[in-house]
Amino acid sequence: MAKVAKKLYFDIPTIGRVNSLSGATFNPGGSKRDAVMADTGVAGFTEEPVAPSCEFKIVNTSDIDQNLLRNLVDVNVTVQDDNNKVWVINGAWMTEPPVLSGGEYSCKMQGISADLVK
């Protein structure tokens, strides 16, 4: 029986592997497609590019620098699941300042592209 991956690990340059809490998400980007409707039914679809993105929460430990987090731009973020699938989000940036609440930072990042490494 196949193992179902439920965890995501994030490696960020200058920070290293962050202690991500459960509930993290990763979107490899690609195309968003919407149906185009005619009087006779579906006529086709349109495409719109979608940037790769990830969202995660990390624990506020003494080694986490909120200023460093908020200023992250043009970094290659490695995303790994617990089945060892590895992606790299290229040229990533923090989309908004990380919010600190309840001992956790909420982080949202986007990038130029995402590549499957293994």
C-alpha positions in Angstrom: 0.0 0.0 0.0 1.3 3.5 -0.9 2.2 6.0 1.8 0.2 9.2 1.7 2.4 12.3 2.1 1.0 14.8 4.6 4.0 16.9 5.6 5.8 19.6 3.7 9.3 20.8 4.5 10.7 24.1 3.4 14.4 25.0 2.9 15.1 28.7 2.5 18.5 30.2 1.8 20.1 32.1 4.7 17.5 30.4 7.1 17.8 26.7 6.3 15.0 24.2 7.0 12.2 25.9 8.8 10.0 24.2 11.4 6.8 24.3 9.4 3.6 23.5 11.2 0.9 21.3 9.8 -1.4 22.8 7.2 1.3 24.1 4.9 0.4 24.4 1.2 2.3 24.3 -2.1 1.0 25.2 -5.6 3.5 24.4 -8.4 1.8 27.0 -10.6 0.9 26.5 -14.2 -2.3 27.5 -16.0 -5.8 28.4 -14.7 -8.4 27.3 -17.2 -11.9 28.6 -17.5 -14.7 27.4 -19.8 -15.9 29.8 -22.5 -19.7 29.3 -22.9 -21.6 29.8 -26.2 -25.3 29.5 -26.7 -24.7 25.9 -27.8 -22.6 24.9 -24.8 -18.9 24.9 -24.1 -17.0 26.5 -26.9 -13.5 26.0 -25.4 -11.5 27.5 -22.6 -9.2 30.4 -21.8 -5.9 30.2 -19.9 -4.3 32.5 -17.4 -0.9 31.9 -15.9 -0.6 31.1 -12.2 2.6 31.8 -10.2 3.9 29.0 -8.0 3.3 29.6 -4.3 3.6 28.2 -0.8 2.0 29.1 2.5 3.3 27.9 5.8 3.4 28.8 9.5 6.6 28.5 11.5 7.3 28.6 15.2 8.7 31.8 16.7 12.0 30.5 18.0 14.9 32.6 19.0 16.8 31.8 15.7 14.0 33.2 13.5 14.6 36.8 12.3 11.3 38.4 11.3 13.2 41.2 9.5 15.1 38.6 7.4 11.8 36.8 6.6 10.0 40.0 5.4 12.9 41.0 3.1 13.2 37.6 1.3 13.4 38.2 -2.4 14.9 36.2 -5.3 15.6 33.0 -3.4 15.2 29.4 -4.5 12.9 27.7 -2.0 13.1 23.9 -1.8 9.8 22.2 -1.0 9.8 18.5 0.0 7.0 16.2 1.1 7.4 13.2 3.3 7.4 10.9 0.3 10.6 12.7 -0.8 9.2 14.5 -3.8 11.2 17.7 -4.1 10.3 20.9 -6.0 12.3 24.2 -6.2 10.4 27.5 -6.4 12.8 29.7 -8.4 13.2 33.4 -7.8 10.8 33.4 -4.9 9.8 36.3 -2.7 7.7 36.9 0.4 4.4 38.3 -0.8 3.6 40.2 2.4 5.3 40.7 5.7 5.1 37.6 7.9 2.5 38.1 10.6 3.4 37.0 14.2 0.4 35.7 16.2 0.2 33.1 19.0 3.9 32.3 18.7 3.7 31.5 15.0 4.7 33.4 11.8 2.4 33.1 8.9 4.4 33.2 5.7 3.3 33.5 2.0 5.7 33.2 -0.9 5.4 33.2 -4.7 8.0 32.7 -7.4 8.8 32.8 -11.1 8.7 29.0 -11.7 8.7 25.7 -9.9 10.7 22.7 -11.1 10.3 19.1 -10.0 13.7 17.9 -8.9 12.9 14.3 -7.9 
